[in-house]
């Protein structure tokens, strides 16, 4: 019985399904992270600090006081 349990393995389709689901979950996680990161552009890894500086300069040139 021990030998039979040691030699009995899941079919290759199970491993293929696990690999496919793992890859799909990773892609989904990356997509969600990217959406959340773009939603908060001043706090995430994708930042828009240079664009903020440009907008401040444009506002100053128009005579609009900045905060």
mmJSON file of the N, C-alpha and C atoms, coordinates in Angstrom:
{"data_MODEL":{"atom_site":{
"group_PDB":["ATOM","ATOM","ATOM","ATOM","ATOM","ATOM","ATOM","ATOM","ATOM","ATOM","ATOM","ATOM","ATOM","ATOM","ATOM","ATOM","ATOM","ATOM","ATOM","ATOM","ATOM","ATOM","ATOM","ATOM","ATOM","ATOM","ATOM","ATOM","ATOM","ATOM","ATOM","ATOM","ATOM","ATOM","ATOM","ATOM","ATOM","ATOM","ATOM","ATOM","ATOM","ATOM","ATOM","ATOM","ATOM","ATOM","ATOM","ATOM","ATOM","ATOM","ATOM","ATOM","ATOM","ATOM","ATOM","ATOM","ATOM","ATOM","ATOM","ATOM","ATOM","ATOM","ATOM","ATOM","ATOM","ATOM","ATOM","ATOM","ATOM","ATOM","ATOM","ATOM","ATOM","ATOM","ATOM","ATOM","ATOM","ATOM","ATOM","ATOM","ATOM","ATOM","ATOM","ATOM","ATOM","ATOM","ATOM","ATOM","ATOM","ATOM","ATOM","ATOM","ATOM","ATOM","ATOM","ATOM","ATOM","ATOM","ATOM","ATOM","ATOM","ATOM","ATOM","ATOM","ATOM","ATOM","ATOM","ATOM","ATOM","ATOM","ATOM","ATOM","ATOM","ATOM","ATOM","ATOM","ATOM","ATOM","ATOM","ATOM","ATOM","ATOM","ATOM","ATOM","ATOM","ATOM","ATOM","ATOM","ATOM","ATOM","ATOM","ATOM","ATOM","ATOM","ATOM","ATOM","ATOM","ATOM","ATOM","ATOM","ATOM","ATOM","ATOM","ATOM","ATOM","ATOM","ATOM","ATOM","ATOM","ATOM","ATOM","ATOM","ATOM","ATOM","ATOM","ATOM","ATOM","ATOM","ATOM","ATOM","ATOM","ATOM","ATOM","ATOM","ATOM","ATOM","ATOM","ATOM","ATOM","ATOM","ATOM","ATOM","ATOM","ATOM","ATOM","ATOM","ATOM","ATOM","ATOM","ATOM","ATOM","ATOM","ATOM","ATOM","ATOM","ATOM","ATOM","ATOM","ATOM","ATOM","ATOM","ATOM","ATOM","ATOM","ATOM","ATOM","ATOM","ATOM","ATOM","ATOM","ATOM"],
"id":[1,2,3,4,5,6,7,8,9,10,11,12,13,14,15,16,17,18,19,20,21,22,23,24,25,26,27,28,29,30,31,32,33,34,35,36,37,38,39,40,41,42,43,44,45,46,47,48,49,50,51,52,53,54,55,56,57,58,59,60,61,62,63,64,65,66,67,68,69,70,71,72,73,74,75,76,77,78,79,80,81,82,83,84,85,86,87,88,89,90,91,92,93,94,95,96,97,98,99,100,101,102,103,104,105,106,107,108,109,110,111,112,113,114,115,116,117,118,119,120,121,122,123,124,125,126,127,128,129,130,131,132,133,134,135,136,137,138,139,140,141,142,143,144,145,146,147,148,149,150,151,152,153,154,155,156,157,158,159,160,161,162,163,164,165,166,167,168,169,170,171,172,173,174,175,176,177,178,179,180,181,182,183,184,185,186,187,188,189,190,191,192,193,194,195,196,197,198,199,200,201],
"type_symbol":["N","C","C","N","C","C","N","C","C","N","C","C","N","C","C","N","C","C","N","C","C","N","C","C","N","C","C","N","C","C","N","C","C","N","C","C","N","C","C","N","C","C","N","C","C","N","C","C","N","C","C","N","C","C","N","C","C","N","C","C","N","C","C","N","C","C","N","C","C","N","C","C","N","C","C","N","C","C","N","C","C","N","C","C","N","C","C","N","C","C","N","C","C","N","C","C","N","C","C","N","C","C","N","C","C","N","C","C","N","C","C","N","C","C","N","C","C","N","C","C","N","C","C","N","C","C","N","C","C","N","C","C","N","C","C","N","C","C","N","C","C","N","C","C","N","C","C","N","C","C","N","C","C","N","C","C","N","C","C","N","C","C","N","C","C","N","C","C","N","C","C","N","C","C","N","C","C","N","C","C","N","C","C","N","C","C","N","C","C","N","C","C","N","C","C","N","C","C","N","C","C"],
"label_atom_id":["N","CA","C","N","CA","C","N","CA","C","N","CA","C","N","CA","C","N","CA","C","N","CA","C","N","CA","C","N","CA","C","N","CA","C","N","CA","C","N","CA","C","N","CA","C","N","CA","C","N","CA","C","N","CA","C","N","CA","C","N","CA","C","N","CA","C","N","CA","C","N","CA","C","N","CA","C","N","CA","C","N","CA","C","N","CA","C","N","CA","C","N","CA","C","N","CA","C","N","CA","C","N","CA","C","N","CA","C","N","CA","C","N","CA","C","N","CA","C","N","CA","C","N","CA","C","N","CA","C","N","CA","C","N","CA","C","N","CA","C","N","CA","C","N","CA","C","N","CA","C","N","CA","C","N","CA","C","N","CA","C","N","CA","C","N","CA","C","N","CA","C","N","CA","C","N","CA","C","N","CA","C","N","CA","C","N","CA","C","N","CA","C","N","CA","C","N","CA","C","N","CA","C","N","CA","C","N","CA","C","N","CA","C","N","CA","C","N","CA","C","N","CA","C","N","CA","C","N","CA","C","N","CA","C"],
"label_alt_id":[null,null,null,null,null,null,null,null,null,null,null,null,null,null,null,null,null,null,null,null,null,null,null,null,null,null,null,null,null,null,null,null,null,null,null,null,null,null,null,null,null,null,null,null,null,null,null,null,null,null,null,null,null,null,null,null,null,null,null,null,null,null,null,null,null,null,null,null,null,null,null,null,null,null,null,null,null,null,null,null,null,null,null,null,null,null,null,null,null,null,null,null,null,null,null,null,null,null,null,null,null,null,null,null,null,null,null,null,null,null,null,null,null,null,null,null,null,null,null,null,null,null,null,null,null,null,null,null,null,null,null,null,null,null,null,null,null,null,null,null,null,null,null,null,null,null,null,null,null,null,null,null,null,null,null,null,null,null,null,null,null,null,null,null,null,null,null,null,null,null,null,null,null,null,null,null,null,null,null,null,null,null,null,null,null,null,null,null,null,null,null,null,null,null,null,null,null,null,null,null,null],
"label_comp_id":["UNK","UNK","UNK","UNK","UNK","UNK","UNK","UNK","UNK","UNK","UNK","UNK","UNK","UNK","UNK","UNK","UNK","UNK","UNK","UNK","UNK","UNK","UNK","UNK","UNK","UNK","UNK","UNK","UNK","UNK","UNK","UNK","UNK","UNK","UNK","UNK","UNK","UNK","UNK","UNK","UNK","UNK","UNK","UNK","UNK","UNK","UNK","UNK","UNK","UNK","UNK","UNK","UNK","UNK","UNK","UNK","UNK","UNK","UNK","UNK","UNK","UNK","UNK","UNK","UNK","UNK","UNK","UNK","UNK","UNK","UNK","UNK","UNK","UNK","UNK","UNK","UNK","UNK","UNK","UNK","UNK","UNK","UNK","UNK","UNK","UNK","UNK","UNK","UNK","UNK","UNK","UNK","UNK","UNK","UNK","UNK","UNK","UNK","UNK","UNK","UNK","UNK","UNK","UNK","UNK","UNK","UNK","UNK","UNK","UNK","UNK","UNK","UNK","UNK","UNK","UNK","UNK","UNK","UNK","UNK","UNK","UNK","UNK","UNK","UNK","UNK","UNK","UNK","UNK","UNK","UNK","UNK","UNK","UNK","UNK","UNK","UNK","UNK","UNK","UNK","UNK","UNK","UNK","UNK","UNK","UNK","UNK","UNK","UNK","UNK","UNK","UNK","UNK","UNK","UNK","UNK","UNK","UNK","UNK","UNK","UNK","UNK","UNK","UNK","UNK","UNK","UNK","UNK","UNK","UNK","UNK","UNK","UNK","UNK","UNK","UNK","UNK","UNK","UNK","UNK","UNK","UNK","UNK","UNK","UNK","UNK","UNK","UNK","UNK","UNK","UNK","UNK","UNK","UNK","UNK","UNK","UNK","UNK","UNK","UNK","UNK"],
"label_asym_id":["A","A","A","A","A","A","A","A","A","A","A","A","A","A","A","A","A","A","A","A","A","A","A","A","A","A","A","A","A","A","A","A","A","A","A","A","A","A","A","A","A","A","A","A","A","A","A","A","A","A","A","A","A","A","A","A","A","A","A","A","A","A","A","A","A","A","A","A","A","A","A","A","A","A","A","A","A","A","A","A","A","A","A","A","A","A","A","A","A","A","A","A","A","A","A","A","A","A","A","A","A","A","A","A","A","A","A","A","A","A","A","A","A","A","A","A","A","A","A","A","A","A","A","A","A","A","A","A","A","A","A","A","A","A","A","A","A","A","A","A","A","A","A","A","A","A","A","A","A","A","A","A","A","A","A","A","A","A","A","A","A","A","A","A","A","A","A","A","A","A","A","A","A","A","A","A","A","A","A","A","A","A","A","A","A","A","A","A","A","A","A","A","A","A","A","A","A","A","A","A","A"],
"label_entity_id":["1","1","1","1","1","1","1","1","1","1","1","1","1","1","1","1","1","1","1","1","1","1","1","1","1","1","1","1","1","1","1","1","1","1","1","1","1","1","1","1","1","1","1","1","1","1","1","1","1","1","1","1","1","1","1","1","1","1","1","1","1","1","1","1","1","1","1","1","1","1","1","1","1","1","1","1","1","1","1","1","1","1","1","1","1","1","1","1","1","1","1","1","1","1","1","1","1","1","1","1","1","1","1","1","1","1","1","1","1","1","1","1","1","1","1","1","1","1","1","1","1","1","1","1","1","1","1","1","1","1","1","1","1","1","1","1","1","1","1","1","1","1","1","1","1","1","1","1","1","1","1","1","1","1","1","1","1","1","1","1","1","1","1","1","1","1","1","1","1","1","1","1","1","1","1","1","1","1","1","1","1","1","1","1","1","1","1","1","1","1","1","1","1","1","1","1","1","1","1","1","1"],
"label_seq_id":[1,1,1,2,2,2,3,3,3,4,4,4,5,5,5,6,6,6,7,7,7,8,8,8,9,9,9,10,10,10,11,11,11,12,12,12,13,13,13,14,14,14,15,15,15,16,16,16,17,17,17,18,18,18,19,19,19,20,20,20,21,21,21,22,22,22,23,23,23,24,24,24,25,25,25,26,26,26,27,27,27,28,28,28,29,29,29,30,30,30,31,31,31,32,32,32,33,33,33,34,34,34,35,35,35,36,36,36,37,37,37,38,38,38,39,39,39,40,40,40,41,41,41,42,42,42,43,43,43,44,44,44,45,45,45,46,46,46,47,47,47,48,48,48,49,49,49,50,50,50,51,51,51,52,52,52,53,53,53,54,54,54,55,55,55,56,56,56,57,57,57,58,58,58,59,59,59,60,60,60,61,61,61,62,62,62,63,63,63,64,64,64,65,65,65,66,66,66,67,67,67],
"pdbx_PDB_ins_code":[null,null,null,null,null,null,null,null,null,null,null,null,null,null,null,null,null,null,null,null,null,null,null,null,null,null,null,null,null,null,null,null,null,null,null,null,null,null,null,null,null,null,null,null,null,null,null,null,null,null,null,null,null,null,null,null,null,null,null,null,null,null,null,null,null,null,null,null,null,null,null,null,null,null,null,null,null,null,null,null,null,null,null,null,null,null,null,null,null,null,null,null,null,null,null,null,null,null,null,null,null,null,null,null,null,null,null,null,null,null,null,null,null,null,null,null,null,null,null,null,null,null,null,null,null,null,null,null,null,null,null,null,null,null,null,null,null,null,null,null,null,null,null,null,null,null,null,null,null,null,null,null,null,null,null,null,null,null,null,null,null,null,null,null,null,null,null,null,null,null,null,null,null,null,null,null,null,null,null,null,null,null,null,null,null,null,null,null,null,null,null,null,null,null,null,null,null,null,null,null,null],
"Cartn_x":[0.832,0.0,0.883,1.961,2.867,3.538,3.929,4.569,3.593,2.37,1.355,1.09,1.038,0.817,2.008,3.197,4.398,4.494,4.005,4.104,2.905,1.847,0.64,0.757,0.718,0.849,-0.359,-0.637,-1.721,-1.383,-2.369,-2.117,-1.471,-0.75,-0.094,-1.072,-2.308,-3.303,-3.529,-3.424,-3.595,-2.472,-1.249,-0.126,-0.22,-0.686,-0.883,-1.95,-3.014,-4.073,-3.565,-2.79,-2.22,-1.291,-0.46,0.445,-0.33,-1.364,-2.174,-2.898,-3.488,-4.189,-3.227,-2.027,-1.031,-0.635,-0.42,-0.061,-1.201,-2.407,-3.575,-3.745,-3.547,-3.658,-2.571,-1.372,-0.284,-0.594,-1.104,-1.461,-2.579,-3.551,-4.649,-4.149,-3.244,-2.687,-1.903,-1.134,-0.38,-1.332,-2.388,-3.353,-4.047,-4.445,-5.086,-4.126,-2.863,-1.874,-1.672,-1.609,-1.415,-2.595,-3.797,-4.988,-4.988,-4.696,-4.676,-3.544,-2.39,-1.257,-1.556,-2.227,-2.583,-3.687,-4.487,-5.567,-5.027,-3.879,-3.26,-1.887,-1.833,-0.577,0.477,0.116,1.113,1.709,1.198,1.656,2.255,2.008,2.462,3.843,4.186,5.469,5.455,4.284,4.142,3.746,4.65,4.433,4.344,3.677,3.525,4.081,5.124,5.684,6.143,6.727,7.194,6.014,4.902,3.715,3.148,3.202,2.74,3.58,4.88,5.772,5.448,5.196,4.849,3.537,2.546,1.265,1.407,2.248,2.488,3.127,4.073,4.712,3.713,2.82,1.807,0.858,0.442,-0.453,0.229,1.501,2.234,2.367,2.588,2.716,1.392,0.273,-1.046,-1.428,-0.643,-0.952,-1.883,-2.149,-3.023,-2.182,-2.584,-1.775,-1.815,-0.68,-0.609,-0.766,-1.18,-1.365,-0.085],
"Cartn_y":[-1.19,0.0,1.264,1.244,2.389,2.599,1.512,1.604,2.15,1.711,2.198,3.684,4.132,5.546,6.388,5.824,6.552,6.677,5.696,5.699,6.34,6.59,7.17,8.697,9.322,10.771,11.348,12.631,13.26,13.301,13.321,13.371,14.708,14.715,15.947,17.101,16.784,17.839,18.67,18.046,18.779,19.8,19.399,20.318,21.441,21.109,22.122,23.133,22.637,23.519,24.413,23.876,24.679,25.764,25.42,26.405,27.497,27.108,28.075,29.017,28.469,29.305,30.23,29.749,30.594,31.765,31.501,32.561,33.563,33.062,33.935,34.8,34.23,34.99,36.061,35.739,36.723,37.892,37.594,38.656,39.519,38.902,39.654,40.538,40.017,40.804,42.001,41.814,42.92,43.969,43.529,44.472,45.275,44.619,45.333,46.305,45.887,46.778,48.018,47.825,48.938,49.902,49.38,50.231,51.036,50.39,51.087,52.112,51.77,52.688,53.915,53.738,54.871,55.722,55.136,55.865,56.869,56.59,57.487,57.909,58.844,59.146,59.841,60.35,61.018,60.1,58.886,58.0,56.692,56.282,54.98,55.024,53.967,53.909,54.748,54.878,55.722,57.099,58.062,59.381,60.443,61.55,62.656,63.95,63.873,65.062,66.087,65.641,66.584,67.318,66.644,67.292,68.302,68.002,68.953,70.226,70.064,71.218,72.07,71.439,72.148,72.913,72.287,72.96,74.139,74.003,75.126,76.295,76.012,77.073,77.775,77.026,77.615,78.491,78.0,78.801,80.069,79.977,81.167,82.173,81.681,82.602,83.278,82.676,83.263,84.23,84.274,85.153,84.544,83.242,82.565,82.163,82.559,82.188,80.673,80.138,78.71,78.514,77.335,77.041,76.692],
"Cartn_z":[0.0,0.0,0.0,0.757,0.812,-0.554,-1.193,-2.502,-3.54,-3.495,-4.439,-4.225,-2.979,-2.689,-3.146,-3.054,-3.461,-4.981,-5.695,-7.16,-7.838,-7.116,-7.691,-7.655,-8.838,-8.942,-9.674,-9.458,-10.221,-11.707,-12.552,-13.999,-14.394,-15.498,-15.951,-16.198,-16.525,-16.762,-15.501,-14.34,-13.078,-12.91,-13.203,-13.093,-14.13,-15.327,-16.358,-15.925,-15.342,-14.859,-13.727,-12.816,-11.729,-12.268,-13.235,-13.812,-14.543,-15.278,-16.005,-15.055,-14.004,-13.03,-12.287,-12.0,-11.333,-12.22,-13.492,-14.427,-14.588,-14.682,-14.806,-13.565,-12.393,-11.146,-11.061,-11.522,-11.506,-12.429,-13.619,-14.569,-14.0,-13.376,-12.777,-11.646,-10.836,-9.734,-10.268,-11.329,-11.921,-12.489,-13.149,-13.717,-12.619,-11.54,-10.438,-9.777,-9.578,-8.978,-9.857,-11.164,-12.079,-12.037,-12.006,-11.936,-10.647,-9.526,-8.237,-8.203,-8.772,-8.781,-9.642,-10.755,-11.598,-10.974,-10.12,-9.463,-8.443,-7.854,-6.879,-7.402,-8.347,-9.033,-8.173,-7.026,-6.187,-5.131,-5.001,-3.934,-4.418,-5.636,-6.106,-6.733,-7.438,-8.13,-9.405,-10.022,-11.204,-10.704,-10.81,-10.219,-11.304,-10.967,-11.912,-11.325,-10.531,-9.904,-10.93,-12.025,-13.045,-13.677,-13.867,-14.427,-13.435,-12.147,-11.139,-11.178,-11.318,-11.38,-12.61,-13.722,-14.948,-14.769,-14.149,-13.935,-12.981,-11.962,-11.045,-11.78,-12.676,-13.449,-14.364,-14.983,-15.866,-15.061,-13.9,-13.051,-12.587,-12.237,-11.797,-12.929,-14.162,-15.297,-15.623,-15.243,-15.466,-14.355,-13.281,-12.164,-11.15,-11.256,-10.297,-9.098,-7.891,-6.711,-6.473,-6.089,-5.783,-4.281,-3.917,-2.491,-1.834],
"occupancy":[1.0,1.0,1.0,1.0,1.0,1.0,1.0,1.0,1.0,1.0,1.0,1.0,1.0,1.0,1.0,1.0,1.0,1.0,1.0,1.0,1.0,1.0,1.0,1.0,1.0,1.0,1.0,1.0,1.0,1.0,1.0,1.0,1.0,1.0,1.0,1.0,1.0,1.0,1.0,1.0,1.0,1.0,1.0,1.0,1.0,1.0,1.0,1.0,1.0,1.0,1.0,1.0,1.0,1.0,1.0,1.0,1.0,1.0,1.0,1.0,1.0,1.0,1.0,1.0,1.0,1.0,1.0,1.0,1.0,1.0,1.0,1.0,1.0,1.0,1.0,1.0,1.0,1.0,1.0,1.0,1.0,1.0,1.0,1.0,1.0,1.0,1.0,1.0,1.0,1.0,1.0,1.0,1.0,1.0,1.0,1.0,1.0,1.0,1.0,1.0,1.0,1.0,1.0,1.0,1.0,1.0,1.0,1.0,1.0,1.0,1.0,1.0,1.0,1.0,1.0,1.0,1.0,1.0,1.0,1.0,1.0,1.0,1.0,1.0,1.0,1.0,1.0,1.0,1.0,1.0,1.0,1.0,1.0,1.0,1.0,1.0,1.0,1.0,1.0,1.0,1.0,1.0,1.0,1.0,1.0,1.0,1.0,1.0,1.0,1.0,1.0,1.0,1.0,1.0,1.0,1.0,1.0,1.0,1.0,1.0,1.0,1.0,1.0,1.0,1.0,1.0,1.0,1.0,1.0,1.0,1.0,1.0,1.0,1.0,1.0,1.0,1.0,1.0,1.0,1.0,1.0,1.0,1.0,1.0,1.0,1.0,1.0,1.0,1.0,1.0,1.0,1.0,1.0,1.0,1.0,1.0,1.0,1.0,1.0,1.0,1.0],
"B_iso_or_equiv":[0.0,0.0,0.0,0.0,0.0,0.0,0.0,0.0,0.0,0.0,0.0,0.0,0.0,0.0,0.0,0.0,0.0,0.0,0.0,0.0,0.0,0.0,0.0,0.0,0.0,0.0,0.0,0.0,0.0,0.0,0.0,0.0,0.0,0.0,0.0,0.0,0.0,0.0,0.0,0.0,0.0,0.0,0.0,0.0,0.0,0.0,0.0,0.0,0.0,0.0,0.0,0.0,0.0,0.0,0.0,0.0,0.0,0.0,0.0,0.0,0.0,0.0,0.0,0.0,0.0,0.0,0.0,0.0,0.0,0.0,0.0,0.0,0.0,0.0,0.0,0.0,0.0,0.0,0.0,0.0,0.0,0.0,0.0,0.0,0.0,0.0,0.0,0.0,0.0,0.0,0.0,0.0,0.0,0.0,0.0,0.0,0.0,0.0,0.0,0.0,0.0,0.0,0.0,0.0,0.0,0.0,0.0,0.0,0.0,0.0,0.0,0.0,0.0,0.0,0.0,0.0,0.0,0.0,0.0,0.0,0.0,0.0,0.0,0.0,0.0,0.0,0.0,0.0,0.0,0.0,0.0,0.0,0.0,0.0,0.0,0.0,0.0,0.0,0.0,0.0,0.0,0.0,0.0,0.0,0.0,0.0,0.0,0.0,0.0,0.0,0.0,0.0,0.0,0.0,0.0,0.0,0.0,0.0,0.0,0.0,0.0,0.0,0.0,0.0,0.0,0.0,0.0,0.0,0.0,0.0,0.0,0.0,0.0,0.0,0.0,0.0,0.0,0.0,0.0,0.0,0.0,0.0,0.0,0.0,0.0,0.0,0.0,0.0,0.0,0.0,0.0,0.0,0.0,0.0,0.0,0.0,0.0,0.0,0.0,0.0,0.0],
"pdbx_formal_charge":[null,null,null,null,null,null,null,null,null,null,null,null,null,null,null,null,null,null,null,null,null,null,null,null,null,null,null,null,null,null,null,null,null,null,null,null,null,null,null,null,null,null,null,null,null,null,null,null,null,null,null,null,null,null,null,null,null,null,null,null,null,null,null,null,null,null,null,null,null,null,null,null,null,null,null,null,null,null,null,null,null,null,null,null,null,null,null,null,null,null,null,null,null,null,null,null,null,null,null,null,null,null,null,null,null,null,null,null,null,null,null,null,null,null,null,null,null,null,null,null,null,null,null,null,null,null,null,null,null,null,null,null,null,null,null,null,null,null,null,null,null,null,null,null,null,null,null,null,null,null,null,null,null,null,null,null,null,null,null,null,null,null,null,null,null,null,null,null,null,null,null,null,null,null,null,null,null,null,null,null,null,null,null,null,null,null,null,null,null,null,null,null,null,null,null,null,null,null,null,null,null],
"auth_seq_id":[1,1,1,2,2,2,3,3,3,4,4,4,5,5,5,6,6,6,7,7,7,8,8,8,9,9,9,10,10,10,11,11,11,12,12,12,13,13,13,14,14,14,15,15,15,16,16,16,17,17,17,18,18,18,19,19,19,20,20,20,21,21,21,22,22,22,23,23,23,24,24,24,25,25,25,26,26,26,27,27,27,28,28,28,29,29,29,30,30,30,31,31,31,32,32,32,33,33,33,34,34,34,35,35,35,36,36,36,37,37,37,38,38,38,39,39,39,40,40,40,41,41,41,42,42,42,43,43,43,44,44,44,45,45,45,46,46,46,47,47,47,48,48,48,49,49,49,50,50,50,51,51,51,52,52,52,53,53,53,54,54,54,55,55,55,56,56,56,57,57,57,58,58,58,59,59,59,60,60,60,61,61,61,62,62,62,63,63,63,64,64,64,65,65,65,66,66,66,67,67,67],
"auth_comp_id":["UNK","UNK","UNK","UNK","UNK","UNK","UNK","UNK","UNK","UNK","UNK","UNK","UNK","UNK","UNK","UNK","UNK","UNK","UNK","UNK","UNK","UNK","UNK","UNK","UNK","UNK","UNK","UNK","UNK","UNK","UNK","UNK","UNK","UNK","UNK","UNK","UNK","UNK","UNK","UNK","UNK","UNK","UNK","UNK","UNK","UNK","UNK","UNK","UNK","UNK","UNK","UNK","UNK","UNK","UNK","UNK","UNK","UNK","UNK","UNK","UNK","UNK","UNK","UNK","UNK","UNK","UNK","UNK","UNK","UNK","UNK","UNK","UNK","UNK","UNK","UNK","UNK","UNK","UNK","UNK","UNK","UNK","UNK","UNK","UNK","UNK","UNK","UNK","UNK","UNK","UNK","UNK","UNK","UNK","UNK","UNK","UNK","UNK","UNK","UNK","UNK","UNK","UNK","UNK","UNK","UNK","UNK","UNK","UNK","UNK","UNK","UNK","UNK","UNK","UNK","UNK","UNK","UNK","UNK","UNK","UNK","UNK","UNK","UNK","UNK","UNK","UNK","UNK","UNK","UNK","UNK","UNK","UNK","UNK","UNK","UNK","UNK","UNK","UNK","UNK","UNK","UNK","UNK","UNK","UNK","UNK","UNK","UNK","UNK","UNK","UNK","UNK","UNK","UNK","UNK","UNK","UNK","UNK","UNK","UNK","UNK","UNK","UNK","UNK","UNK","UNK","UNK","UNK","UNK","UNK","UNK","UNK","UNK","UNK","UNK","UNK","UNK","UNK","UNK","UNK","UNK","UNK","UNK","UNK","UNK","UNK","UNK","UNK","UNK","UNK","UNK","UNK","UNK","UNK","UNK","UNK","UNK","UNK","UNK","UNK","UNK"],
"auth_asym_id":["A","A","A","A","A","A","A","A","A","A","A","A","A","A","A","A","A","A","A","A","A","A","A","A","A","A","A","A","A","A","A","A","A","A","A","A","A","A","A","A","A","A","A","A","A","A","A","A","A","A","A","A","A","A","A","A","A","A","A","A","A","A","A","A","A","A","A","A","A","A","A","A","A","A","A","A","A","A","A","A","A","A","A","A","A","A","A","A","A","A","A","A","A","A","A","A","A","A","A","A","A","A","A","A","A","A","A","A","A","A","A","A","A","A","A","A","A","A","A","A","A","A","A","A","A","A","A","A","A","A","A","A","A","A","A","A","A","A","A","A","A","A","A","A","A","A","A","A","A","A","A","A","A","A","A","A","A","A","A","A","A","A","A","A","A","A","A","A","A","A","A","A","A","A","A","A","A","A","A","A","A","A","A","A","A","A","A","A","A","A","A","A","A","A","A","A","A","A","A","A","A"],
"auth_atom_id":["N","CA","C","N","CA","C","N","CA","C","N","CA","C","N","CA","C","N","CA","C","N","CA","C","N","CA","C","N","CA","C","N","CA","C","N","CA","C","N","CA","C","N","CA","C","N","CA","C","N","CA","C","N","CA","C","N","CA","C","N","CA","C","N","CA","C","N","CA","C","N","CA","C","N","CA","C","N","CA","C","N","CA","C","N","CA","C","N","CA","C","N","CA","C","N","CA","C","N","CA","C","N","CA","C","N","CA","C","N","CA","C","N","CA","C","N","CA","C","N","CA","C","N","CA","C","N","CA","C","N","CA","C","N","CA","C","N","CA","C","N","CA","C","N","CA","C","N","CA","C","N","CA","C","N","CA","C","N","CA","C","N","CA","C","N","CA","C","N","CA","C","N","CA","C","N","CA","C","N","CA","C","N","CA","C","N","CA","C","N","CA","C","N","CA","C","N","CA","C","N","CA","C","N","CA","C","N","CA","C","N","CA","C","N","CA","C","N","CA","C","N","CA","C","N","CA","C","N","CA","C","N","CA","C"],
"pdbx_PDB_model_num":[1,1,1,1,1,1,1,1,1,1,1,1,1,1,1,1,1,1,1,1,1,1,1,1,1,1,1,1,1,1,1,1,1,1,1,1,1,1,1,1,1,1,1,1,1,1,1,1,1,1,1,1,1,1,1,1,1,1,1,1,1,1,1,1,1,1,1,1,1,1,1,1,1,1,1,1,1,1,1,1,1,1,1,1,1,1,1,1,1,1,1,1,1,1,1,1,1,1,1,1,1,1,1,1,1,1,1,1,1,1,1,1,1,1,1,1,1,1,1,1,1,1,1,1,1,1,1,1,1,1,1,1,1,1,1,1,1,1,1,1,1,1,1,1,1,1,1,1,1,1,1,1,1,1,1,1,1,1,1,1,1,1,1,1,1,1,1,1,1,1,1,1,1,1,1,1,1,1,1,1,1,1,1,1,1,1,1,1,1,1,1,1,1,1,1,1,1,1,1,1,1]
}}}
